[in-house]
Amino acid sequence: MAIRPTLTPCIICEITITYLWDQTHNLKDLVEIPNLDSAIDIDLCAGYGSIHDGDMYTAVICDTCMTTLITKKLVTYKGNYIIG
C-alpha cells in the first residue's frame, strides 16, 4: 500500500488536513495507524447493489465535519477500538 500524502483534504469541507509526523518515521505505522491533526482516517467498502460493488476506498474527515455528522445522526457509533 502506498504512503498517503503529507497534506490531504477533508472529503466534506475540503479543509487541508496535515499528518502529525512525516514519512521519516516507521512507514508501516503511517499506513496502518492514522496520525492526522484534528481529523479521522476512514475506510469505505462498497457492498452488493452499488455500482462500486467490491471497491474499497480511504478518505479523511475533519473533526468538525465528523461532529456535524454525529449531531445530525448521519453516522452510527459502533464502538471504540481502543477501549473495546
C-alpha positions as CSV (number, residue, x, y, z in Angstrom):
1,M,0.0,0.0,0.0
2,A,1.3,3.4,-0.9
3,I,2.0,6.1,1.8
4,R,-0.6,8.8,1.8
5,P,0.5,12.4,1.0
6,T,1.6,14.8,3.8
7,L,-1.5,17.0,3.2
8,T,-4.9,15.8,2.3
9,P,-8.4,17.5,2.2
10,C,-11.5,16.6,4.2
11,I,-13.9,14.9,1.9
12,I,-16.8,17.2,3.1
13,C,-15.4,20.7,3.6
14,E,-12.1,20.2,1.8
15,I,-10.1,21.9,4.5
16,T,-6.4,20.8,4.4
17,I,-5.5,18.2,6.9
18,T,-1.9,17.5,7.9
19,Y,-0.3,14.4,9.4
20,L,1.2,14.7,12.9
21,W,4.5,13.4,11.7
22,D,6.3,13.0,8.4
23,Q,7.2,9.9,6.5
24,T,10.7,9.6,8.2
25,H,9.0,7.5,10.9
26,N,8.1,3.9,10.6
27,L,6.4,3.7,7.2
28,K,4.2,0.7,8.3
29,D,2.7,2.9,11.1
30,L,1.9,5.7,8.7
31,V,-0.2,3.3,6.6
32,E,-1.9,1.3,9.4
33,I,-2.3,3.9,12.2
34,P,-3.9,7.2,11.3
35,N,-1.9,10.2,12.6
36,L,-4.0,13.1,11.4
37,D,-4.2,16.5,13.1
38,S,-7.9,17.0,14.1
39,A,-9.3,14.5,11.6
40,I,-10.1,10.9,11.2
41,D,-9.0,8.4,8.5
42,I,-11.8,6.2,7.2
43,D,-12.1,3.1,5.1
44,L,-15.1,2.6,2.9
45,C,-16.2,-0.7,1.4
46,A,-19.0,-0.9,-1.2
47,G,-21.4,-3.8,-1.0
48,Y,-23.7,-5.5,-3.3
49,G,-26.2,-3.2,-5.1
50,S,-23.8,-0.3,-5.5
51,I,-22.1,0.4,-8.9
52,H,-18.9,0.4,-6.8
53,D,-19.6,-3.2,-5.5
54,G,-16.4,-4.6,-4.1
55,D,-14.5,-1.4,-4.3
56,M,-12.6,-0.1,-1.3
57,Y,-11.6,3.5,-0.6
58,T,-9.8,5.5,2.1
59,A,-10.7,9.1,2.9
60,V,-10.3,11.8,5.6
61,I,-13.0,13.7,7.5
62,C,-12.0,16.6,9.7
63,D,-13.2,16.6,13.4
64,T,-15.6,19.5,12.8
65,C,-17.4,17.7,9.9
66,M,-17.5,14.4,11.8
67,T,-19.0,16.1,14.8
68,T,-21.7,17.6,12.5
69,L,-22.4,14.2,11.0
70,I,-22.8,12.7,14.5
71,T,-25.0,15.5,15.7
72,K,-27.3,15.1,12.6
73,K,-27.3,11.3,13.2
74,L,-25.9,10.7,9.7
75,V,-23.4,8.3,11.1
76,T,-23.8,5.5,13.6
77,Y,-21.4,5.0,16.5
78,K,-20.2,1.4,16.6
79,G,-17.7,1.4,19.5
80,N,-14.2,2.3,20.3
81,Y,-11.3,0.1,19.1
82,I,-9.0,1.3,21.9
83,I,-11.4,0.8,24.9
84,G,-13.1,-2.2,23.5
